[in-house]
Amino acid sequence: MSDAETTDRRTLSAESAAAVRAYAATHRERADRLAAALEDLARNGLPHAEDCTPWETVRDRRLAELATAAGAVGAGAAGAVETGRER
């Protein structure tokens, strides 16, 4: 960057800069895990279907985690997820 480019920028507070760095670190960690998984697939191939967790199970587990974390938005929403129908 040239000096002209840096002088037009606003300096972040120490707290804001720390938050941005933490955000970057989190996303870097996620990207590293994804890259490792993709490299494993490239090296070893796809796993057998019997060794995998069905996507519906993963989805339902994650929805249950989100509902617990949010304090269960409402019984109507939970019923729609369980039956696959909107209410």
Buried (B, 14 or more C-beta within 10 A) or exposed (E): EEEEEEEEEEEEEEEEEEEEEEEEEEEEEEEEEEEEEEEEEEEEEEEEEEEEEEEEEEEEEEBEEEBEEEEEEEEEBBEEBEEEEEE
